[in-house]
């Protein structure tokens, strides 16, 4: 069924419907993000084309998270259209079962998932880093809402004493930090000074701070163009501290996991992201099962609105389950393997049992 003419036809209809939803969301998100960036960049010497480029680079990572819903809505759209045109009725009359209708879409969803994991994920990670650079160039110190919720913290100890570094944003996976605040202490743990800088670049043996202002206990603030802050940290160690799992591509994650373990850093976030990417093809297949379970009945029987709403509700509940397991895994209350694969198993079994009841009693 997968390789014959009818199977290729069903697969093509499913892929076209899913890609239509995907590109529709892409255009909508780019437009909304572009308007928001234009509003925030009002009064700055930035061209509209440059803002559009930044919006274009920001959207792929969000679309990667919405891909399962694109498959769900695309699957429902495909099968409802086939039912409305009575093509499914003709196929059933020819002796084909529902499982034969679904198999081309299942294999297509798995192929899309493999492409999303191996190609689209590295591309979206690269574009997200590019978007951060462009936003830093556009807004400079007036980044406002561009700051991460909690920032990034790091503690380093050197012969000169201790330094606690806070960065509002990270670029190039930790090699460049912006929105810097450094608290420095003497070797006897007495407070030395506080340093604020616009940017910090990691160079061999030191951080190069730019646009610096130093605050001490017994003097006025001192402004400096640059300041070197000694460090023994390597680029790999800094990346383990400042790189978020979403900014690391699929092919780099095993290296990050291994280096984090060797450096004593927590690896739950990286492991969860790695297993989520491995499970993505099967998650998309589970979405096809859910879509088919609510859209294969005869169109003339009515109740189309209820079917669509039930499919959307099932996808929403599955999303909530994935977020709960993700938070439990990041809190190290659940193994990353279980957190990544539990939503896949629940969604796939729910769709399979619903289809089994509808088609085979």
N, C-alpha and C positions, 0 to 999 in steps of 0.2 A: 504493500500500500504506500510505503514511503517513496519508492522510486518509480512507480508507474505514473501514467499521465494524470489520473485523478488525484493521486497523492501530491504530485507537484503542484496541481492547481490549488488544492486546499492550503498547502504550505505557502504558496505565493500570496493567496488572499490574506492569510494570517500575517505574514511579514509586512505586506503593504499597509494593513490596518494598524499594526503596532508602530511602524515607522511614521505613519501619519500622525498618530498621537504623540510620538516622541518629538517630531519636528514642530508640531503645533505648540507643545509645551516649551520647546526651546525658544521659539519666536516670542511667545508671551513673556517668558522669564527675562529674556534679553531686553525687551521693551520696558518692562517694569523696573528692572535694575538700572537701565539707562536713564530713565526719568528720575529715579532716586539719586543716582550719582550726579546728574545735572543739577538737581536741587541743592545737594550738599557742596557742589563745586561752584556755586554761584558766587561771582565776584573774584574768582581766581583766574589767573591768566592761563587757562587750559582750553584747548580747542575741543569742539564737540566730537570730532572724529577720534581724538585721543580718549575721551570718555567712553565712546562706543567700543573702542578696543578693550578697555578695562572691563566693561560689562561683558563683552564676548568671552573674555578669559575667566571671569568669575562663575559663569553659569554651568559649564560642564560638570563640575564636582557636585553641584546640586542636582543636576539631571541624572547623575550616576545613582544617587539615592532614590530618585523617583522612577528608575527604570522598571522595577517590579510592577508598579502601578500602570506604567505604559503597556506592559505585556498583559496585565489583567484587563484593562479597558480595551486594548486592541483585540484580545481574544473574544471578549463579549461582543464587540462591534462586528467582528468577522462572522461569528456563528449566528448572531441575530440576523445579519444581512443574508446569510445562506438560508436560514430558515424562512425569512420573509419571501425570498425568491423561489421557495419550494425546492431548492437544490438538495437540501438534506432529505426531503421527502422522496425525491427520485432516487437518491443514493440508498435510502433504506429499502425502497421497493426493489432495488437491484441486489439486495441481500447483504449490504454492508452494515456493520454494527457501529455503535457510537465510538467504540475503542479504535476502529479504523479511521473515523473522522478525526480523532484527537491525535493519533500517532504522528502525522506530518507536522502538526503544530508543536508537539512535544519536542521532536528532534530539532525543529527550527528554533525553539526557545533555548534549548541547550546550546546550539551553535551560536546564538546571539549572546548567551551568557559567557561562553568561552571567549568570544571576541571582546566583550565588555571587560573581562578580567585581564586578559593578556595585552590588549591594545588600547582600549578606551581609558582604563584606569591610569596607566602611566602617562597618557596624554593629558588627562584632566589634572593629575598631580603637577605636571610641568606647567600647565596653564594657570593653575592656582598660584604657584610661586611667581609666575610672571605678573599676575594680577596684583599680588602684594607689592611687588616692586613698583608697578605703575601707580598704585594708590599712595605709596610713600612719596613718590615724586610729585604727585598732584597735590596732596594735602600737607606734606611736610609734618610740622609739629601739630598742626590743627587737624588731627585725624579724627577726633571725636569718637563716633560710633565704630571706627575701624579697630579700636583696641579689643583685644581678646578679653573675655569675661574676667578671668583671674590673673592674666599675665603669666609670665614664666619666671620662676625663681631658681637660683643656683648659688651654692656656697663653695668658695674656693679658699684654700689655705696655702700660704707661701711663707718663705722666711721673713718677709716684711710684715706678716700678720694675716688677718682673716678679712675676706671681702664677700659681702652678700650682694648679689646682683639680681635686680628685677628688671625685666624687659616687657614692655607692653605688647610688642609684636616681634615676630621672628620671620626672617627671610632666608632663602637659600638653606633651609633646614637647619638654622641655628648659626650659620657662619656670619650673618649680618643681623644685628639686633637694633631696634629703634625704640625710642621712649625709655631711655635707660636711667635707672636710679641705683647708685652703688653706696653701700654703707661699709666703711672701712674701719678696722679695729687694729690696735697695736698687738704685738705678740703676747702681751700680758692681758689681752682682752679689754683694754681701755678704748673707749670710742675715740676715733681719730678725726674723721670728717665724713661728710655726705657729698656725693658727686651726682650731678644731673647732666645728662648728655643727650643730644638728639640721636646719635647713632654710634654703634660700636661694631668694629670689624675685627674678626679674629685673625691675627697674624702670628707667625712662629714666635712663641715665647711671651706674647702679650696681647691684650686688647687695645686697639687704637680707638680712643674715644674722640668724637668730633663735636664741636660747639659745646664746650664744657663750662659748667659753673660749679665751683667748689664752695661748700659751706663748712665753717669750723666753729668751735665753741667760743673762741676768743677773738674773732676778727670778722671783717665784712666779707661778703661773697666776692669771689675772684673769678673772672671770666678768662677762659683760655680757648684758643682755636682747637688744639689737640692735646691729648694726654695719653700716655702709655700706662696701662694697668698690667703689671706682670701677672702671668698665669702659667700654670703647668699643664693646663688642659689641652688635649688634642682635639682635632676637628671631629673625630669619631665620638669622643666623649661629649662634646658640646651638642652634636646632633642627637645623641641619645637623650639629652636633657630638654632640648628645645623643639625638636621635630615632632609634630603631631602625627599620629598614625595615618590620618587621611592625606597628609602631604607626602607620604612615602609611597612610591610605586610598588606594584605587586612583585616585580622582579628584585627589588631592593629589600623587601621585608625580611627574608631569611637572614640576610647579613645584619640587619638592624637587631633582630632578635638575638642572634649569637653574640654580637658586640655588647648589647645591653646586659645579657647574662654575665659576660666576662667582667663588665664594669660594676656589677652589683645593682643595676637599675631595675625597676619594675618592668616586666615584659608583657603584662596582661593586655594592655592596649594594642600592642603590635601583634600579639598572637591572635587576639580577637579579630583584628582587621584582616589578617592573613587567612584565617578560617572562613570569614565572611566572604572573601573574594573567591576562595575555593568552592564555597557552597552556592555561589551566585547562579551558575547554570542550572542547578537543581531547584533553587528557589524560583527561578523563572518558569521551570517546568511545573512546579507546584501551582503557580499562578494560572497557568494554562488549565490545569485540572479544576481549579476553582471557577475560572471563567466558563468552562464547558459545563460544569454542574448546574449553572443557573441560566444557560442560554441555548440548550439543545432541544427544548420542548417545542412543539408545533406553534408557529406564530399565531395561527388562527384561534388558538385556545385563549388568547388574551393574557393579561397579567404581566405584560412586558415590563411595566414600571416597577412592579414588585421584584421581578427577577433582577433587574439592573440594580435596584437599591440593595437587595440582599447580597449581590456580588460585591458592590462597593463596601458594604458593611463588613463582609468577610475579610476583604483586603485591609480595611482600617483596623479590625481586631488583630489581624496578623501583624500589622505594623506596630501596634501597641505591645504585643508580645515580644517582638524583636527588640523594642526599646527597653523593655523591662529586663530581658535577659542580658542586653548590652550593659545596662547600668550595674546589674549584679556581677557581671564579669569584671568590669572596671574596678568595682569595689572588692574584687577577689573573693566574692561569695559564691561564684559559679565558675567552673572550668571554661576557658574560652572555646574549646571544642564543642561542649554542650550548648553554650550560649549561641554559637553561630548556626548549629545544625538543628536545634529544637524547633525554631519557626519553620524550617524547611519540612521537617517530619510532620508537624501539626498541620500545615497547609496542604501538603501532599496527601496525607491520610484523610483529611476532611473532604477534599475534592474527590478522592478515589472512592470513599464510602458513599458519598452522595450520588456519584455516577453509578456505582454498583447497585444502589437501591432503585434508582430511576430506570435503569436499562435492564437489569437482570432480576429485579424484584427482591 
